[in-house]
Amino acid sequence: MKKYAVLSMDVEDWYHLDYFKKEECDQSQSTLDGLDIYLDILDQYDIKTTFFIVGELVEVLKDKIKLIQQKGHEICLHSYAHQRPLQLSLEDFKKDTLTGMSSFKEHTGIEVTGYRAPCFSLDRDRLEILKELGFKFDSSKIKFDAHDLYGRMDLNGFEESGSVVYRQGDFYEFEASTVEVFGKSLPVSGGGYLRIFPWTLTKMLLKKYFKTNQHYFFYIHPFEFSKNHNIRIPENTDFKTKIRFSQGRKSVENKMHKLIKLLKENNYKFVTFNQIMKNES
């Protein structure tokens, strides 16, 4: 039984984070240097993966995006304006998605066929819109009810094809990895969980996950690797958000190396989501 790991990145800047109001942020500051740091790590281990990119960044990143694709990585959409889809009407969600698709086509010539919603904020109605627009897969599902921003996705009619992979015809849904602890699902899929949890705890949870799951799906953001630790966040930012934004950022690069080595030790093969679809078909 082949075991696949997808180490995806959601390419957005720090001010796209849902707990900041973008219009109150100094957008002249950037943490996108974290994208280059992550690409260097992937190159070091010869890993190909999937990048979900915010559409409004495509024009400024167009040369970088083309280079990422030339390296063998997969390019997908992470909405256009990084608004949570469940906050948008169905019509506005469709418009946002179409704008994102058009931005890729205009500036890079790439036709995106994969999608991930900001904050995993997607439901079945919006999933059907993605299918209608020609997307081949989505990766916005996560089992973690404790997070009030995440969506709840009904996959009635989908077949579960291997752990965390769901299929309906030629359309796929890929679920971010979680592990059950005392009857509750806990994310082990990266992002803030990799930053904030001590590595000892993360390693323990991952070993538990590896025992029962065929595939592992991970996500991370450029700001988590960025060397710009002097971002001037809005003055009215509450203490909890400040901690959430800054905690563990200096340790992420080291933890990333440990994660890759742990996956290798457990015989996971690093692939893109599209490669999994090809192998499943």
C-alpha positions as CSV (number, residue, x, y, z in Angstrom):
1,M,0.0,0.0,0.0
2,K,1.6,3.3,-1.1
3,K,1.6,6.1,1.4
4,Y,1.5,9.7,0.0
5,A,2.3,13.0,1.7
6,V,1.4,16.4,0.2
7,L,3.2,19.3,1.9
8,S,1.1,22.1,0.5
9,M,1.5,25.8,1.0
10,D,-1.2,28.5,1.1
11,V,0.5,31.5,-0.5
12,E,-0.8,34.6,1.1
13,D,0.7,37.5,3.0
14,W,0.4,38.2,6.7
15,Y,-2.3,40.8,6.3
16,H,-4.6,38.1,4.6
17,L,-4.9,36.3,7.9
18,D,-8.5,36.2,9.0
19,Y,-7.8,37.6,12.4
20,F,-6.5,40.9,10.9
21,K,-8.7,43.4,9.1
22,K,-6.7,43.8,5.8
23,E,-7.7,47.4,5.4
24,E,-6.2,48.3,8.7
25,C,-2.8,46.7,7.9
26,D,0.3,48.3,6.5
27,Q,0.4,46.2,3.3
28,S,3.8,47.7,2.3
29,Q,5.3,45.2,4.8
30,S,5.6,41.6,3.5
31,T,6.3,38.1,4.8
32,L,6.5,36.6,1.3
33,D,10.2,35.9,1.7
34,G,8.9,32.8,3.5
35,L,7.9,31.4,0.1
36,D,11.6,31.4,-1.0
37,I,12.7,29.8,2.3
38,Y,10.1,27.0,1.8
39,L,11.1,26.5,-1.8
40,D,14.7,26.1,-0.7
41,I,13.7,23.4,1.8
42,L,11.7,21.5,-0.9
43,D,14.7,21.7,-3.3
44,Q,17.0,20.3,-0.6
45,Y,14.9,17.2,-0.4
46,D,13.7,17.1,-4.0
47,I,10.1,17.4,-3.0
48,K,7.3,18.4,-5.4
49,T,4.1,19.7,-3.9
50,T,1.0,21.8,-4.3
51,F,0.8,25.6,-3.9
52,F,-2.6,27.3,-3.3
53,I,-2.1,31.0,-4.2
54,V,-4.3,34.0,-3.4
55,G,-5.4,35.5,-6.8
56,E,-4.8,39.1,-5.9
57,L,-1.1,38.2,-5.5
58,V,-0.7,36.6,-8.9
59,E,0.3,39.7,-10.9
60,V,3.1,40.7,-8.5
61,L,4.2,37.0,-8.1
62,K,3.8,36.0,-11.8
63,D,7.5,35.3,-12.5
64,K,7.8,33.4,-9.2
65,I,4.7,31.3,-10.0
66,K,6.1,30.4,-13.4
67,L,9.3,29.3,-11.8
68,I,7.5,27.2,-9.2
69,Q,5.6,25.5,-11.9
70,Q,8.9,24.9,-13.9
71,K,10.3,23.2,-10.8
72,G,7.5,20.6,-11.1
73,H,5.1,21.9,-8.4
74,E,1.4,22.2,-8.8
75,I,-0.3,25.7,-8.9
76,C,-3.8,26.1,-7.5
77,L,-6.2,28.8,-6.3
78,H,-6.7,30.0,-2.7
79,S,-9.6,32.4,-3.5
80,Y,-9.0,35.8,-5.1
81,A,-9.3,38.2,-2.2
82,H,-8.9,35.8,0.7
83,Q,-12.4,36.2,2.1
84,R,-14.0,33.3,3.8
85,P,-16.4,31.7,1.3
86,L,-19.0,31.1,3.9
87,Q,-19.2,34.9,4.5
88,L,-20.0,35.4,0.8
89,S,-23.2,34.7,-1.0
90,L,-23.1,31.9,-3.5
91,E,-23.1,34.5,-6.3
92,D,-20.2,36.5,-4.8
93,F,-18.3,33.3,-4.1
94,K,-18.6,32.4,-7.8
95,K,-17.5,35.9,-8.8
96,D,-14.5,35.7,-6.5
97,T,-13.5,32.3,-7.8
98,L,-13.9,33.4,-11.5
99,T,-11.8,36.5,-10.8
100,G,-9.0,34.3,-9.3
101,M,-9.1,31.9,-12.3
102,S,-8.9,34.9,-14.7
103,S,-5.9,36.4,-12.8
104,F,-3.9,33.2,-13.2
105,K,-4.9,32.9,-16.9
106,E,-4.0,36.5,-17.7
107,H,-0.7,36.8,-15.9
108,T,0.7,33.3,-16.0
109,G,-1.3,31.4,-18.6
110,I,-2.1,28.7,-16.0
111,E,-5.5,27.2,-15.9
112,V,-6.0,26.3,-12.2
113,T,-8.0,23.1,-11.5
114,G,-7.5,22.8,-7.7
115,Y,-8.9,25.0,-4.9
116,R,-8.5,25.5,-1.1
117,A,-10.8,27.9,0.8
118,P,-9.4,30.4,3.3
119,C,-9.8,29.0,6.8
120,F,-11.2,25.7,5.3
121,S,-14.4,27.8,5.0
122,L,-16.5,25.8,2.5
123,D,-19.7,23.8,2.4
124,R,-21.4,21.6,-0.2
125,D,-23.2,24.3,-2.1
126,R,-19.9,26.1,-2.8
127,L,-18.2,22.8,-3.5
128,E,-20.8,22.3,-6.3
129,I,-19.9,25.7,-7.7
130,L,-16.3,24.7,-7.9
131,K,-17.3,21.5,-9.8
132,E,-19.5,23.6,-12.1
133,L,-16.5,25.9,-12.9
134,G,-14.3,23.0,-14.0
135,F,-12.2,22.4,-10.9
136,K,-11.0,18.8,-10.5
137,F,-10.3,18.9,-6.8
138,D,-10.7,20.8,-3.6
139,S,-8.8,20.6,-0.3
140,S,-11.0,22.5,2.2
141,K,-12.2,19.8,4.4
142,I,-11.0,19.4,8.0
143,K,-12.5,17.6,11.0
144,F,-12.0,20.1,13.8
145,D,-15.3,21.4,15.3
146,A,-13.5,23.4,17.9
147,H,-12.5,26.1,15.4
148,D,-15.4,28.4,14.7
149,L,-14.1,29.7,11.4
150,Y,-13.9,26.3,9.7
151,G,-16.7,25.0,7.5
152,R,-18.6,21.8,7.8
153,M,-18.7,19.9,4.5
154,D,-21.3,17.3,3.6
155,L,-19.8,14.7,1.3
156,N,-22.9,12.6,0.8
157,G,-22.5,10.7,-2.5
158,F,-18.7,10.7,-2.3
159,E,-16.7,7.5,-1.9
160,E,-13.8,7.4,0.6
161,S,-10.8,6.3,-1.4
162,G,-8.0,5.7,1.0
163,S,-7.7,7.7,4.2
164,V,-8.6,11.4,3.8
165,V,-9.4,11.1,0.1
166,Y,-12.9,11.3,-1.2
167,R,-14.1,10.9,-4.7
168,Q,-17.2,11.5,-6.8
169,G,-16.8,10.6,-10.4
170,D,-13.6,12.4,-11.5
171,F,-13.8,15.1,-8.7
172,Y,-11.7,14.7,-5.5
173,E,-11.9,16.2,-2.0
174,F,-8.7,16.0,0.1
175,E,-9.1,16.3,3.8
176,A,-6.4,18.0,6.1
177,S,-5.0,15.5,8.5
178,T,-6.3,15.2,12.0
179,V,-5.9,12.5,14.7
180,E,-8.4,11.4,17.3
181,V,-7.4,12.0,20.9
182,F,-9.9,11.1,23.7
183,G,-12.7,11.1,21.2
184,K,-11.9,14.5,19.7
185,S,-10.2,15.3,16.4
186,L,-7.0,17.3,16.7
187,P,-5.2,18.7,13.7
188,V,-1.7,17.4,12.8
189,S,-1.7,19.1,9.4
190,G,0.7,21.9,10.0
191,G,0.0,25.6,10.0
192,G,-0.3,27.1,13.5
193,Y,-0.4,23.6,15.0
194,L,3.2,23.0,13.8
195,R,4.3,26.4,15.1
196,I,2.7,26.4,18.5
197,F,2.8,22.8,19.6
198,P,6.1,21.6,21.0
199,W,7.8,19.2,18.6
200,T,7.7,16.4,21.2
201,L,3.9,16.6,21.2
202,T,3.6,17.0,17.4
203,K,5.9,13.9,16.9
204,M,3.7,11.8,19.3
205,L,0.5,12.8,17.5
206,L,2.0,12.1,14.1
207,K,3.2,8.7,15.1
208,K,-0.4,7.9,16.3
209,Y,-1.7,9.2,13.0
210,F,0.7,7.2,10.8
211,K,-0.5,3.9,12.4
212,T,-4.0,4.2,10.9
213,N,-3.8,6.6,7.9
214,Q,-2.5,5.9,4.4
215,H,-2.0,9.5,3.4
216,Y,-0.8,12.7,5.1
217,F,-1.9,16.2,4.0
218,F,-0.1,19.2,5.4
219,Y,-0.3,23.0,4.9
220,I,1.8,26.0,5.8
221,H,2.0,29.7,5.0
222,P,4.9,32.0,3.9
223,F,4.6,34.2,7.1
224,E,5.4,31.2,9.2
225,F,8.9,30.9,7.6
226,S,9.5,34.7,7.1
227,K,12.5,36.3,8.6
228,N,10.6,39.5,8.9
229,H,9.8,39.4,12.6
230,N,9.2,43.2,12.9
231,I,5.8,43.4,11.2
232,R,3.9,46.4,12.6
233,I,0.5,44.9,13.2
234,P,-2.5,47.2,13.9
235,E,-2.4,48.9,17.2
236,N,-5.8,47.6,18.3
237,T,-4.8,44.0,17.8
238,D,-5.7,42.0,21.0
239,F,-3.1,40.0,23.0
240,K,-4.4,36.6,21.9
241,T,-4.0,37.5,18.3
242,K,-0.5,38.8,18.8
243,I,0.5,35.5,20.4
244,R,-1.3,33.5,17.7
245,F,0.6,35.4,15.0
246,S,4.1,35.3,16.5
247,Q,4.3,32.2,18.6
248,G,6.7,29.6,17.3
249,R,7.6,31.3,14.0
250,K,11.4,31.1,14.7
251,S,11.2,27.4,15.2
252,V,9.2,26.4,12.1
253,E,12.1,25.9,9.7
254,N,13.8,23.5,12.1
255,K,10.5,21.6,12.7
256,M,9.9,21.4,9.0
257,H,13.2,19.5,8.5
258,K,12.2,17.2,11.4
259,L,8.7,16.6,9.9
260,I,10.2,15.7,6.5
261,K,12.6,13.2,8.0
262,L,9.9,11.7,10.1
263,L,7.7,11.2,7.0
264,K,10.6,9.6,5.2
265,E,11.2,7.2,8.1
266,N,7.6,6.2,7.9
267,N,7.8,5.5,4.1
268,Y,5.7,8.3,2.8
269,K,6.3,9.4,-0.7
270,F,6.0,13.2,-1.4
271,V,3.6,14.1,-4.2
272,T,1.2,16.7,-5.5
273,F,-2.6,16.3,-5.2
274,N,-2.8,15.9,-8.9
275,Q,-0.4,12.9,-8.7
276,I,-2.7,11.2,-6.2
277,M,-5.6,11.7,-8.6
278,K,-3.6,10.1,-11.5
279,N,-2.7,7.2,-9.3
280,E,-6.3,6.7,-8.2
281,S,-7.8,6.8,-11.6
